[in-house]
Amino acid sequence: MTWTAPEITRPDGSLSAPEGEMLPGYLAFHRATLLHKCAGLTGEQLAVAPLPDSNLTLLGLVRHMAKVERTWFRIRFSALPVEPLHFVEGRKDADFELLDPARAEEDYDRLVEEVRLADEAVAGVSMDTTFDLDGEAMSLRMIHLHMIGEYARHNGHADLVRQHLDGTTGA
């Protein structure tokens, strides 16, 4: 049986909550939006690029965001001893370029798990908590803002890729 990405229900978030609730809620919405863009597609479809010379695919975006989740929340913020994801020396775009449609379910599940582990790593931590990033203090608040922007940008890419695949548009 061919695996297809499951349907996703995106969370609603408060429009007036304190930032400690609002920022994680808005990030959760954007995380779910990327998975929503993949819903109903097979691994083969997720690996299709909209342009001949492009490495941009939905599967690449899923792999990239799993890498970004791990990097920002677990490696940088929490300083956990975990290996970088999708790192290949000399291949900065390995997450986009080294795709295997037969492993799409595994890559999808990895993103879901990285999101869970990221949330676990910062559960109960104040948005004011900082860590050292190249000699400068960076807050958990800034990581959330960065991640929201990262997902928003890539969700725009996902819109275009999905429209190319099957004509699906919209939120």
Residue pairs with C-beta under 8 A, 6 or more apart in sequence:
2 42
2 43
3 42
3 43
3 104
3 105
4 40
4 41
4 42
5 35
5 38
5 39
5 40
5 41
5 42
5 46
5 104
5 108
6 39
7 39
7 40
8 32
8 35
8 36
8 39
9 32
10 29
10 32
10 33
10 36
11 25
11 28
11 29
11 32
12 29
13 22
13 25
13 26
13 28
13 29
14 21
14 22
14 25
17 25
19 127
19 141
20 126
20 127
23 127
23 141
23 144
23 145
23 148
24 119
24 144
26 144
26 148
27 144
27 147
27 148
27 151
30 147
30 148
30 151
30 152
30 155
31 65
31 115
31 151
33 151
33 155
33 158
33 171
34 61
34 62
34 65
34 111
34 151
34 154
34 155
34 158
35 62
35 108
35 111
35 112
37 58
37 155
37 158
37 159
37 161
37 162
38 46
38 58
38 62
38 108
38 158
41 58
41 165
41 166
42 101
42 104
43 59
43 101
43 102
43 103
43 104
43 105
44 101
44 104
45 58
45 165
45 166
46 57
46 58
46 59
46 62
46 101
46 104
47 57
47 58
47 59
47 60
47 99
47 100
47 101
47 104
48 57
48 161
48 164
48 165
49 55
49 56
49 57
49 161
50 56
50 160
50 161
50 164
50 165
55 93
55 96
55 97
56 96
56 157
56 161
57 96
57 99
57 161
58 158
58 161
58 162
58 165
59 99
59 101
59 104
59 107
60 95
60 96
60 97
60 99
61 96
61 154
61 157
61 158
61 161
62 104
62 107
62 108
62 111
63 85
63 86
63 95
63 96
63 99
63 107
63 110
63 111
64 86
64 95
64 96
64 154
65 111
65 114
65 150
65 151
65 154
66 85
66 86
66 95
66 107
66 110
66 111
66 114
67 84
67 85
67 86
67 87
67 95
68 147
68 150
69 111
69 114
69 115
69 117
69 118
69 147
70 82
70 84
70 85
70 114
70 117
70 118
71 84
71 85
72 118
72 143
72 146
72 147
73 117
73 118
73 119
73 121
73 122
73 143
74 80
74 82
74 114
74 117
74 118
74 121
75 82
75 84
76 131
76 133
76 138
76 143
77 121
77 122
77 131
77 140
77 143
78 121
78 122
79 131
80 121
85 95
85 110
85 114
86 94
86 95
86 98
87 94
88 94
88 98
91 97
91 98
122 140
125 140
126 140
127 139
127 140
127 141
127 144
128 139
128 140
128 141
129 139
129 140
130 137
130 138
130 139
130 140
131 137
131 138
132 138
159 169
162 168
162 169
163 169
